[in-house]
């Protein structure tokens, strides 16, 4: 049986930066925070992401968590 050990985690804010005049689709900018604690809960990350978003000029569109894991035989 394989085991996954989470080794790295990052938090990404997706911010809306306006509308593309040619296509009418939204333009997004990304702000990433690396070295997030791997045991941080979704509630904790949501709280910090909304606090950081309040400091931004652009509107918050989405919040992403990106995790990396090492997979080994268990």
Secondary structure, DSSP 8 states (H G I E B T S, - for coil): -EEEEEEEEEEEEEEEEEE-TTT--EEEEEEEE----TT--HHHHHHHHHHHHTTSSSEEEEEEEEEEEEEEE-
